[in-house]
Amino acid sequence: MDDSTTPRSVATGVDLNPHGPPEVGTHMRWRPGLDEADYEELNRARADKSAIVEDIPVEDSSLGAFSVACLIFNRTIGSGIFNSPAVVFYNTQSIGGGILLWLYGALTALSGLVLYIELGLTVPRWTLQNGQKISTPRSGAELVYFNYFLKVPKYLATCLFGISFLVFGNTATNCVAFAVAVLQAAHTRLDSGRIVGVAIAVNTVACLLHSMSRKLGIYFNNLLGTAKLLMLFVMILLGLRYMDRSVSGANYSTETSFSRTPLTPSGVYRYAEGIAFVIFPFCGFNQANYVLAEIREPRKNFARTATVGVSLLCVLYFWLNCLYAAIIPRDVLLQPDRDIPLEYFSRTVGRGGSPEVLSRVASACGALRAISALGNVIVFTFTVAKVKQEAAKEGVLPFSLYIASSYDFSLRRGWRIFRRLPDHKADHRLHSAKTPAAALLLHWTVTTLLIVAAVAGTAQTVDGEAGNSLIHLPGYSLLAMAYTYGLDLIWFTVIGVGMLRLRLWPGSTWRGKSPVPHWLGVSAAAFFTLANAFPLIALWIPDLPDQPDLARSNGRVPWFASQTTSLAILGFAFLYWVGFRFYLRQRKARHGEELVVARHPVFKKERAVEGSISRGSGDHEWGVEEKFVLLYEIIRLQWREWVPETEMQPVDFGQTQRAEDVVSAEEEEAAKWNYLSSKSGVTAMATLLLLYALVILALAGVAIYEHLTISHLSLPISPAVTILTILLPLLAPLTTLSTLRLFLLEATVQPTLPSPPVAASPDLIPAVPLTATP
């Protein structure tokens, strides 16, 4: 390939058309990096109703370094930094212990960031038809990485994470936080009806915003991200200005900072719960990975910006909590029913003020909370829609083709506002950027249902005038803990274990692929795994009867509700995979059809930079390494006629194949995989079923013990939780039989897919996925 800086087509390697865009009337919009051959291939895909052409935003609408930083600021600075400190300090009953937990959270976020940067710049991997192996950043974060970790059984990784993410990847927590903060700022009586109404309204506005204008959503991201970062700086400056020397001296005294109180926990549950509430405010460190393909020059802007942004937030969070403890007296800070941020503002800008001044301070505190939650809702709505699109592109969801597509939903289209982008326009300036409108509709539906269920199921009245913060709302606590357990603790642990396996497995070549030094990768993976595995396990060891309920739930949510809900959703995702594979097998047997999911990327070169090049042996040498980024991707979801192996025609490898004829190595490996003949596959599946059954039985025992030993029921849905934990073990035999039948069906004759052909041109792209074990 030519190393010149002149833009060249990735399909043919020839210079681009110097005359600019093609004639108006062609199907494909012109953009740099394409030539006539690219247009023809993409036009064929545009005309194919079973195909999706996903184009990465052009330079002027992609995410630059500043937008990436604001995305991390917006997602990380949400409701958690205002509400988690009260849980952390109360659960530890110690100033020093609470500060150490915040340091624990910061180190967890930084170690996780190392792993996500490593995966984001290394996975997925592709083999070009000239034999060169490359990696290109792709959006989707964990969905992409889990498919790399767990290639077989087919669709298992996609279903387990994708279905879980559809439920837990929501903005319900911060929608409820925004509603309570707005009502608190307005000194309005809080009830479930008002909270649900305002929460659904902000969810609707965020989804419509990103459906109608991608650029407008990015503008709001940059504006609110900057405002929220300045807000943290102002809060810290206020703390330094109004610091109470007597309070700070007493709180940070060596005699009192780690001293015990009558409420000091004797078990591990409250510490684990405190860690979970610490991880919740830090969980935005990986948000750039959700939209990684849309970042301009990702290898330059992603790692550097994410590292600086997350490190800055870790320092600010740590100092802010240190200032909380330097201004608020210890006996107030460790009480269960305190609004820590409101106490902080009352003892700084409101110090010695009249009731009217304190009322205005409470309104200002509510307004800051509302701005913080609003930015979180807007940004998370933007990023999760991309992940849900990626899950739909794998073909595992109903109406996958529609959910995975992008649409033109701009107001400038008048009554034709909702349709797929027209193919007959040539100038991309006539269009607003495409948006994932169908994925946003799915997101809006799930978030709205969770808002109604959580708030209505734990309804109570809170007086806004009394200054009660939203952490006393049981619905918020239930949503926050379920999100942290179901989407953070579980999958962060899997990421850590997977990275340790890639690094330490005998014969692994990951060291030669990764841009991260080996010692740093192993250290980060080990710490990240242990940091998340501890609360993942310890949250099942309650301090009964001292801790029968979830923190800040006013006795309305039992301690096991969030964990049980998370595992129930994960179990449902596994059963969904079993049913999906059974449906595919039945359709093949009855109708002779098989589902073919083909993804054909179109790359362009990044600017070549001289530096250290990683080799497969783990060594590095100095030179110029070619880098690629995604320009377009053609995704085809088709039901094709299944042809037995004996009837397949030989492939003529002397001819250059079109993009749709290139078979990925993943499809070849999955087609040849025989579960019945693979003892390791059967053993792994049987072990998974056994562990699942044991966990469910343990949950059933815990629920029964709860109802037999505690005189009151904590939550209106507690009987339903108990019934769920009792019924799920009854499904284990059915699950086992279905899985065994799936194994038997998989033992039938499988089609052998043709190997990727050898291209006539050494620079021909699209590429095929690399599925060799690292």
C-alpha positions in Angstrom: 0.0 0.0 0.0 1.1 3.5 -0.7 2.2 5.6 2.3 1.4 9.0 0.6 -0.9 11.4 2.4 -3.1 11.7 -0.7 -6.5 10.2 0.1 -6.9 6.8 -1.7 -9.7 4.4 -2.0 -9.4 1.5 0.3 -11.1 -0.8 -2.3 -8.8 -0.3 -5.2 -5.8 1.7 -3.9 -6.2 4.3 -6.7 -6.3 8.0 -6.3 -9.7 9.5 -5.5 -11.6 11.4 -8.1 -10.0 14.8 -8.1 -13.1 16.4 -9.4 -15.0 16.0 -6.2 -18.5 14.4 -5.8 -20.2 12.4 -8.5 -23.0 13.7 -10.6 -26.3 14.4 -8.8 -28.6 11.4 -9.4 -26.2 8.7 -8.2 -27.5 6.7 -5.2 -24.6 7.2 -2.8 -23.6 10.5 -1.2 -20.0 11.5 -1.9 -17.5 11.6 0.9 -13.7 11.5 0.9 -12.1 8.0 0.7 -14.3 6.5 -2.0 -14.0 5.9 -5.7 -16.3 4.5 -8.3 -15.9 0.9 -7.3 -16.8 1.8 -3.7 -19.9 3.6 -5.0 -21.1 0.7 -7.0 -20.7 -1.8 -4.1 -22.4 0.6 -1.6 -25.2 1.4 -4.1 -25.9 -2.4 -4.4 -26.1 -2.6 -0.6 -28.4 0.4 -0.5 -30.8 -1.2 -2.9 -30.8 -4.5 -1.0 -33.7 -4.6 1.5 -31.9 -7.1 3.7 -28.8 -4.9 4.0 -27.8 -2.0 6.1 -25.1 0.5 5.1 -23.8 2.1 8.3 -21.7 5.1 7.5 -19.4 6.6 10.1 -20.0 10.4 10.6 -17.8 12.6 8.4 -15.1 14.8 9.9 -17.2 17.8 10.6 -19.8 15.8 12.6 -17.5 13.2 14.3 -16.5 13.4 17.9 -13.3 15.4 18.5 -11.2 15.3 21.6 -13.2 18.0 23.4 -16.5 16.2 22.7 -15.1 12.9 24.0 -13.9 14.6 27.2 -17.4 16.2 27.7 -19.0 12.9 27.0 -17.0 11.3 29.8 -17.7 14.3 32.1 -21.4 14.2 31.4 -21.8 10.5 31.9 -19.6 10.3 35.1 -20.9 13.5 36.8 -24.5 12.5 37.3 -26.7 11.9 40.4 -24.2 9.5 42.0 -21.7 12.1 43.2 -24.5 13.9 45.0 -26.1 10.8 46.6 -23.5 8.2 47.1 -21.4 10.0 49.7 -24.2 9.7 52.3 -24.4 5.9 51.7 -20.6 5.5 51.8 -20.0 7.5 55.1 -23.1 5.9 56.8 -22.2 2.3 55.8 -18.6 2.6 56.9 -19.4 4.7 60.0 -15.9 6.1 59.6 -14.4 9.2 58.0 -11.2 7.4 57.1 -13.1 4.4 55.8 -15.3 6.5 53.6 -12.4 8.3 52.1 -10.6 5.0 51.4 -13.6 3.7 49.6 -13.6 6.7 47.3 -9.9 6.0 46.6 -10.9 2.4 46.0 -13.4 3.6 43.4 -10.9 5.9 41.7 -8.3 3.1 41.3 -11.1 0.8 40.0 -12.0 3.3 37.3 -8.4 3.9 36.3 -7.6 0.2 36.1 -10.8 -0.4 34.1 -9.9 2.5 31.8 -6.6 0.8 30.9 -8.4 -2.4 29.9 -11.1 -0.5 27.9 -8.4 1.5 26.0 -6.5 -1.8 25.3 -9.6 -3.5 24.0 -10.9 -0.5 22.1 -7.7 -0.1 20.1 -7.2 -3.9 19.5 -10.6 -5.5 19.0 -12.1 -6.4 16.6 -9.3 -7.8 14.4 -9.5 -8.3 10.7 -7.5 -10.1 8.1 -7.2 -8.3 4.8 -7.2 -10.3 1.7 -3.4 -9.7 1.3 -2.9 -11.5 4.6 -2.3 -8.4 6.7 -3.9 -8.4 10.1 -5.3 -5.1 11.4 -7.6 -3.8 14.1 -10.1 -1.0 13.8 -12.0 0.7 16.5 -15.7 -0.2 16.6 -18.6 1.1 18.7 -20.4 -1.3 21.0 -17.9 -1.6 23.9 -18.6 -4.8 25.9 -20.8 -6.4 23.2 -17.8 -6.4 20.8 -15.3 -7.6 23.5 -17.4 -10.4 24.8 -17.9 -11.7 21.2 -14.1 -11.8 21.0 -13.8 -13.6 24.3 -16.6 -16.1 23.7 -16.8 -17.0 20.0 -18.6 -20.3 20.6 -21.3 -21.3 21.3 -22.6 -19.0 18.6 -24.7 -16.0 19.7 -24.3 -16.8 23.4 -22.2 -13.7 24.2 -24.5 -11.5 22.1 -27.6 -12.7 23.9 -26.2 -12.7 27.4 -24.9 -9.1 27.2 -27.3 -7.8 24.6 -30.5 -8.8 26.4 -29.1 -7.7 29.8 -28.1 -4.3 28.3 -31.6 -3.8 26.8 -32.9 -3.8 30.4 -30.1 -2.3 32.4 -28.8 0.1 29.8 -31.4 2.7 30.6 -31.6 6.3 32.0 -34.3 5.6 34.5 -32.1 6.3 37.5 -31.1 9.8 36.4 -34.6 10.6 35.0 -35.9 10.0 38.5 -33.0 12.0 40.0 -33.8 14.9 37.6 -37.5 14.8 38.6 -36.8 14.8 42.3 -34.2 17.6 41.9 -36.6 19.8 39.9 -39.4 19.4 42.4 -37.0 20.0 45.3 -35.7 23.2 43.6 -39.3 24.4 43.1 -40.2 23.5 46.8 -43.0 21.3 45.5 -44.4 18.4 47.4 -43.0 15.1 46.1 -45.3 12.3 45.2 -45.1 9.4 42.8 -47.3 11.0 40.2 -45.2 14.2 39.8 -42.0 12.2 39.9 -43.1 9.8 37.2 -44.5 12.6 35.0 -41.3 14.7 35.1 -39.1 11.7 34.7 -40.9 10.4 31.6 -40.9 14.0 30.2 -37.1 14.3 30.4 -36.7 10.8 29.0 -38.9 11.8 26.0 -37.1 15.0 25.4 -33.7 13.3 25.4 -34.8 10.6 22.9 -36.5 13.1 20.6 -33.4 15.3 20.7 -31.1 12.5 19.5 -33.6 11.3 17.0 -34.0 14.7 15.3 -30.5 16.0 15.3 -27.2 14.3 16.0 -25.3 17.5 16.0 -27.6 19.3 18.4 -27.2 16.4 20.8 -23.4 16.8 20.6 -23.7 20.6 21.2 -25.7 19.9 24.4 -23.1 17.3 25.4 -20.3 19.8 25.1 -22.3 22.6 26.8 -23.5 20.5 29.8 -20.2 18.7 30.1 -18.3 21.9 30.5 -20.9 23.3 32.9 -20.7 20.3 35.1 -16.9 20.2 35.2 -17.0 23.9 36.2 -19.6 23.0 38.9 -17.2 20.6 40.5 -14.4 23.1 40.5 -16.7 25.7 42.1 -17.8 23.3 44.8 -14.2 22.5 45.6 -13.3 26.2 45.7 -16.2 26.9 48.0 -15.0 24.1 50.3 -11.5 25.6 50.4 -12.9 29.1 51.1 -15.3 28.1 53.9 -13.3 25.2 55.4 -14.0 24.8 59.1 -10.6 24.2 60.8 -12.2 22.9 64.0 -14.4 20.4 62.1 -11.6 19.2 59.8 -9.2 18.8 62.8 -11.7 16.7 64.7 -12.7 14.6 61.7 -9.2 13.9 60.5 -7.7 13.3 63.9 -5.9 10.0 64.2 -8.1 9.2 67.2 -11.4 9.7 65.5 -11.0 9.1 61.8 -11.2 5.3 62.1 -12.9 5.0 65.5 -15.9 2.7 65.8 -19.5 3.8 66.6 -22.5 1.8 67.8 -23.5 1.5 64.2 -20.2 0.2 62.8 -21.0 -2.8 60.7 -19.8 -6.2 61.9 -20.2 -8.0 58.5 -19.1 -7.3 54.9 -22.5 -6.5 53.4 -22.5 -2.8 54.2 -19.0 -2.3 53.0 -19.8 -4.1 49.8 -22.9 -1.9 49.4 -20.8 1.2 50.0 -18.3 0.0 47.3 -21.2 -0.5 44.9 -22.5 3.1 45.5 -18.9 4.3 45.0 -18.5 2.4 41.6 -21.8 3.9 40.4 -20.5 7.5 40.1 -17.3 6.2 38.4 -19.1 4.0 35.9 -18.9 6.5 33.0 -15.2 5.9 32.4 -16.0 3.5 29.5 -18.5 5.7 27.7 -16.2 6.6 24.9 -16.0 2.9 23.9 -19.7 2.9 23.2 -19.2 5.3 20.3 -15.6 4.6 19.5 -16.0 4.4 15.7 -17.5 7.9 15.7 -14.4 9.5 17.3 -12.2 11.5 14.9 -8.8 9.9 14.7 -9.6 7.5 17.6 -6.0 6.3 18.1 -5.0 9.9 18.7 -8.0 11.3 20.5 -9.5 8.4 22.4 -6.7 7.1 24.7 -5.2 10.4 25.6 -8.5 12.2 26.2 -10.1 9.4 28.2 -7.0 9.1 30.4 -6.9 12.8 31.1 -10.6 13.1 31.6 -11.1 10.1 33.9 -7.9 11.0 35.9 -9.2 14.6 36.4 -12.6 13.3 37.6 -11.0 10.9 40.0 -8.9 13.7 41.6 -12.0 16.0 41.8 -14.2 13.3 43.3 -11.6 12.4 45.9 -11.0 16.1 46.9 -14.7 16.9 47.0 -15.4 14.0 49.5 -12.4 15.1 51.5 -14.0 18.6 51.7 -17.3 17.1 52.7 -15.6 15.6 55.7 -13.7 18.8 56.4 -16.8 20.9 56.6 -19.6 18.7 57.9 -19.2 17.5 61.6 -18.7 13.8 62.1 -21.9 13.2 64.0 -23.9 14.7 61.2 -21.9 13.1 58.3 -22.4 9.5 59.7 -26.2 9.8 60.3 -28.4 7.8 58.0 -30.9 10.5 56.9 -28.7 13.4 55.8 -28.5 15.2 52.5 -24.7 15.6 52.2 -24.6 18.2 49.3 -27.3 20.3 50.9 -25.4 20.2 54.2 -22.3 21.2 52.4 -23.9 24.2 50.6 -25.7 25.3 53.8 -22.4 25.3 55.7 -20.5 27.2 53.0 -22.5 29.8 51.0 -25.4 29.5 53.5 -23.4 29.7 56.7 -25.2 31.8 59.3 -27.9 32.7 56.8 -31.6 33.3 57.5 -34.3 30.7 56.7 -35.0 32.6 53.5 -31.3 32.4 52.5 -31.2 28.7 53.3 -34.4 28.2 51.2 -32.6 29.8 48.2 -29.6 27.6 48.9 -31.8 24.5 48.8 -33.3 25.7 45.5 -29.8 26.2 44.0 -28.7 22.8 45.2 -31.7 21.2 43.5 -31.0 23.1 40.3 -27.4 21.9 40.3 -28.6 18.3 40.8 -31.1 18.8 37.9 -28.4 20.0 35.5 -26.1 17.2 36.5 -28.8 14.5 36.0 -30.0 16.1 32.7 -26.5 16.0 31.2 -26.2 12.4 32.2 -29.6 11.5 30.6 -28.7 13.2 27.3 -25.3 11.6 27.0 -26.3 8.1 28.1 -29.2 8.2 25.7 -26.8 9.0 22.9 -24.3 6.2 23.7 -26.7 3.3 24.7 -28.6 3.7 21.4 -25.4 2.8 19.6 -24.9 -0.3 21.6 -28.4 -1.5 21.1 -28.0 -0.9 17.4 -24.9 -3.1 17.5 -26.8 -5.9 19.3 -29.5 -5.7 16.6 -26.9 -6.0 13.8 -26.1 -9.5 15.1 -29.6 -10.5 14.2 -30.7 -11.8 17.7 -33.5 -9.3 18.3 -37.0 -9.2 16.8 -37.1 -6.6 14.0 -33.3 -6.5 14.0 -33.1 -4.9 10.6 -35.3 -1.9 11.7 -33.6 -1.4 15.0 -30.1 -1.6 13.5 -30.9 1.0 10.8 -30.4 4.7 11.0 -33.0 7.2 9.9 -33.5 10.8 8.9 -35.8 12.1 11.5 -35.2 15.8 11.1 -37.9 18.5 11.1 -36.7 19.9 7.8 -38.4 16.9 6.1 -41.8 18.1 7.1 -44.4 15.4 7.0 -41.8 12.9 5.6 -39.7 13.1 8.7 -39.5 9.4 9.5 -38.0 7.3 6.8 -34.6 5.8 5.8 -32.3 8.3 4.2 -33.0 8.7 0.5 -30.5 7.2 -1.9 -30.9 9.7 -4.7 -29.3 12.7 -3.1 -25.6 13.3 -3.7 -24.5 16.2 -1.5 -24.3 15.2 2.1 -24.8 18.8 3.1 -28.5 18.5 2.2 -29.0 16.0 5.0 -28.9 16.0 8.8 -26.8 13.2 10.1 -28.6 9.8 10.4 -29.8 8.9 13.9 -30.7 5.5 15.5 -34.4 6.5 15.9 -35.7 2.9 16.2 -33.1 2.0 18.8 -34.0 5.2 20.7 -37.7 4.2 20.6 -36.8 0.8 22.2 -34.7 2.7 24.8 -37.6 5.1 25.5 -40.0 2.2 26.0 -37.8 0.2 28.4 -36.8 3.3 30.4 -40.4 4.5 30.8 -41.6 1.0 32.0 -38.8 0.9 34.6 -39.6 4.5 35.8 -43.2 3.6 36.3 -42.5 0.2 37.9 -39.7 1.4 40.3 -41.4 4.6 41.5 -45.0 3.3 41.7 -43.9 0.0 43.3 -42.1 1.9 46.1 -44.4 4.9 46.3 -44.2 7.2 49.2 -44.6 10.9 49.9 -41.6 13.1 50.6 -41.8 16.7 51.6 -39.6 18.8 49.4 -39.5 21.7 51.9 -37.8 19.4 54.4 -34.8 19.2 52.2 -34.9 15.4 51.8 -32.7 14.3 48.9 -33.6 11.8 46.3 -31.5 9.1 47.9 -34.4 8.6 50.3 -36.6 7.6 47.4 -36.7 3.8 47.4 -37.3 3.7 43.6 -34.0 5.5 43.0 -32.0 3.3 45.3 -33.5 0.2 43.7 -32.7 1.4 40.1 -29.2 2.5 41.1 -28.2 -0.8 42.8 -29.8 -2.9 40.0 -27.9 -1.0 37.4 -24.6 -1.2 39.3 -24.9 -4.9 40.0 -26.4 -6.0 36.7 -24.4 -3.9 34.3 -21.2 -2.9 36.2 -20.2 -5.5 38.7 -21.1 -8.6 36.7 -19.7 -7.5 33.4 -16.7 -5.6 34.8 -15.7 -8.9 36.5 -16.0 -10.8 33.2 -13.9 -8.1 31.4 -11.2 -8.5 34.0 -11.2 -12.3 33.9 -11.2 -12.3 30.1 -8.2 -9.9 30.0 -6.3 -12.1 32.5 -6.9 -15.1 30.3 -5.7 -13.2 27.2 -2.6 -12.1 29.0 -1.6 -15.2 30.9 -2.9 -18.2 28.8 0.0 -20.3 27.6 0.8 -19.6 24.0 -1.2 -16.4 23.9 -0.1 -13.8 21.3 -2.1 -11.0 22.9 1.0 -9.3 24.1 2.1 -8.6 20.5 -1.3 -7.2 19.6 -1.9 -4.9 22.5 -0.6 -1.3 22.7 -0.5 -1.6 26.5 2.7 -2.9 28.2 2.3 -6.4 29.6 3.0 -5.6 33.2 0.5 -2.7 33.2 -2.2 -4.9 31.5 -1.8 -7.7 33.9 -1.8 -5.4 37.0 -4.9 -3.5 35.8 -6.8 -6.7 34.9 -6.0 -8.3 38.3 -7.0 -5.3 40.3 -10.1 -4.6 38.2 -11.2 -8.2 38.6 -10.8 -8.3 42.4 -12.2 -4.9 42.9 -15.5 -5.9 41.3 -15.6 -9.5 42.4 -15.6 -8.6 46.1 -18.9 -6.6 46.1 -20.3 -9.0 43.5 -20.0 -11.8 46.1 -20.2 -10.0 49.4 -23.6 -8.4 48.5 -25.1 -11.9 49.1 -23.8 -12.0 52.7 -26.3 -9.8 54.6 -25.8 -8.4 58.1 -29.1 -9.8 59.3 -31.0 -8.7 61.3 -29.1 -5.4 61.4 -29.3 -4.8 57.6 -32.6 -6.2 56.3 -33.1 -3.5 53.7 -31.2 -1.7 50.9 -29.6 1.5 51.9 -31.7 4.7 51.6 -34.9 2.7 50.9 -36.8 3.6 54.0 -37.5 -0.1 54.6 -39.2 -0.5 51.2 -36.6 -2.5 49.4 -35.1 -5.8 50.8 -31.4 -6.2 50.6 -31.5 -9.0 48.0 -34.0 -7.3 45.5 -31.4 -5.7 43.2 -29.1 -8.7 43.0 -32.0 -11.1 42.5 -33.4 -9.0 39.7 -30.0 -8.8 38.0 -29.5 -12.6 38.0 -33.1 -13.2 36.9 -32.5 -10.9 33.9 -29.2 -12.7 33.2 -31.0 -16.1 33.5 -33.7 -14.9 31.1 -31.0 -13.8 28.6 -29.6 -17.4 28.7 -33.0 -18.9 28.2 -33.5 -16.5 25.3 -30.3 -17.8 23.7 -31.5 -21.4 24.1 -34.8 -20.5 22.5 -33.2 -18.5 19.7 -30.9 -21.4 18.8 -33.8 -23.8 18.9 -35.8 -21.6 16.6 -32.9 -21.4 14.2 -32.5 -25.2 14.2 -36.3 -25.7 13.7 -36.4 -23.3 10.8 -33.5 -25.0 9.1 -35.2 -28.5 9.6 -38.7 -27.4 8.5 -38.1 -24.8 5.9 -34.5 -25.4 4.8 -33.4 -21.9 5.7 -30.6 -20.6 7.8 -29.8 -17.1 9.2 -26.8 -15.5 7.6 -25.4 -12.4 9.3 -22.6 -11.0 7.2 -20.6 -7.8 8.1 -18.4 -6.3 5.5 -16.4 -3.3 6.6 -14.9 -0.6 4.3 -11.8 1.0 5.8 -9.7 4.0 5.1 -6.1 4.7 6.2 -5.3 6.8 9.1 -2.3 9.1 8.9 0.8 6.9 9.2 2.9 7.9 12.2 6.4 6.8 12.9 6.8 5.0 16.2 7.2 1.7 18.0 5.6 -1.3 16.1 4.4 -4.3 18.1 5.3 -7.7 16.7 3.6 -11.0 17.4 6.4 -12.2 19.5 5.9 -9.4 21.9 8.9 -7.4 20.7 8.8 -3.9 19.4 10.7 -2.2 16.7 10.9 1.4 15.3 9.1 2.1 12.0 6.0 3.3 10.3 2.9 1.2 10.9 -0.3 1.5 8.8 -3.5 2.1 10.8 -7.1 1.9 9.5 -10.4 3.3 10.6 -13.9 2.3 9.6 -15.5 4.3 6.9 -18.6 2.3 6.0 -19.9 -1.1 7.1 -22.4 -3.2 5.1 -24.5 -5.5 7.3 -26.7 -8.2 5.7 -29.3 -10.1 7.7 -30.7 -12.8 5.4 -32.6 -16.0 5.5 -30.9 -18.2 2.9 -31.6 -21.6 1.6 -29.5 -24.1 3.5 -27.4 -26.3 1.2 -26.0 -29.6 2.6 -22.3 -30.1 2.3 -22.6 -32.8 -0.3 -24.5 -30.5 -2.7 -22.3 -27.5 -2.4 -20.5 -26.4 -5.5 -16.7 -26.0 -5.5 -15.4 -22.4 -5.3 -13.3 -21.0 -8.1 -10.5 -19.3 -6.2 -9.1 -17.9 -9.4 -11.7 -15.2 -9.5 -12.0 -12.2 -7.3 -15.1 -12.4 -5.2 -17.5 -9.6 -4.5 -17.9 -8.3 -0.9 -21.1 -10.4 -0.2 -19.3 -13.6 -1.3 -16.5 -13.3 1.2 -17.3 -15.6 4.1 -16.0 -14.6 7.5 -13.9 -16.9 9.6 -16.4 -16.6 12.4 -19.2 -18.0 10.2 -16.8 -20.8 9.0 -15.8 -21.8 12.6 -19.4 -21.6 13.9 -20.7 -23.7 11.0 -18.1 -26.5 11.6 -18.6 -26.5 15.4 -20.2 -29.6 16.7 -21.3 -29.4 20.3 -21.9 -33.1 20.8 -18.4 -34.1 19.6 -16.7 -31.4 21.7 -16.3 -32.6 25.3 -15.2 -29.2 26.4 -18.2 -27.5 25.0 -20.6 -30.0 26.7 -18.7 -29.8 30.0 -18.8 -26.0 29.9 -22.5 -25.9 29.2 -23.3 -28.5 31.9 -21.2 -26.5 34.4 -23.0 -23.3 33.5 -26.4 -24.9 34.0 -25.3 -26.5 37.3 -23.9 -23.2 38.7 -27.1 -21.4 37.5 -29.3 -23.9 39.3 -27.2 -23.7 42.5 -27.4 -19.9 42.5 -31.2 -19.9 42.0 -31.5 -22.5 44.8 -29.4 -20.3 47.1 -31.6 -17.3 46.3 -34.7 -19.3 47.1 -33.3 -20.3 50.4 -32.4 -16.7 51.2 -35.8 -15.4 50.3 -37.5 -18.1 52.4 -35.2 -17.3 55.4 -36.1 -13.6 54.9 -39.8 -14.3 55.2 -39.5 -16.7 58.1 -37.2 -14.7 60.3 -38.2 -11.1 59.7 -41.6 -9.9 61.0 -42.3 -7.4 58.3 -42.2 -7.6 54.5 -39.8 -4.9 53.2 -41.1 -4.4 49.7 -44.5 -4.8 48.0 -42.8 -6.9 45.3 -41.0 -9.1 47.8 -43.5 -12.0 47.4 -43.0 -11.8 43.7 -39.3 -12.0 44.2 -39.7 -15.1 46.4 -42.0 -16.8 43.8 -39.5 -16.0 41.1 -36.6 -17.6 43.0 -38.7 -20.7 43.7 -40.0 -21.1 40.2 -36.7 -20.6 38.4 -35.2 -23.9 39.7 -38.2 -25.7 38.3 -37.1 -24.3 34.9 -33.7 -25.9 35.2 -34.8 -29.4 33.9 -36.6 -27.8 31.0 -33.6 -25.8 30.2 -31.3 -28.8 30.4 -33.6 -30.9 28.1 -33.8 -28.0 25.6 -30.1 -27.6 25.6 -29.4 -31.3 25.2 -31.9 -31.4 22.3 -30.0 -28.4 20.8 -26.8 -30.4 21.1 -28.4 -33.4 19.3 -29.7 -31.2 16.5 -26.3 -29.6 16.2 -24.8 -33.1 15.7 -26.5 -33.4 12.3 -24.7 -32.6 9.0 -23.4 -29.0 9.0 -22.6 -27.1 5.8 -18.9 -26.4 5.2 -18.6 -22.8 4.2 -16.0 -21.8 1.5 -12.8 -20.3 2.7 -12.2 -16.7 1.9 -10.9 -16.4 -1.6 -7.5 -15.0 -2.6 -8.0 -11.5 -4.0 -6.5 -10.5 -7.3 -5.5 -7.1 -5.9 -3.4 -7.1 -2.7 -5.1 -4.0 -1.5 -8.7 -5.2 -2.0 -11.0 -4.6 1.0 -13.6 -5.5 2.5 -12.0 -7.7 5.0 -12.9 -10.9 6.9 -12.9 -11.2 10.7 -10.0 -12.8 12.5 -11.2 -15.5 14.9 -7.9 -17.3 15.8 -7.4 -17.8 19.5 -5.2 -15.0 20.8 
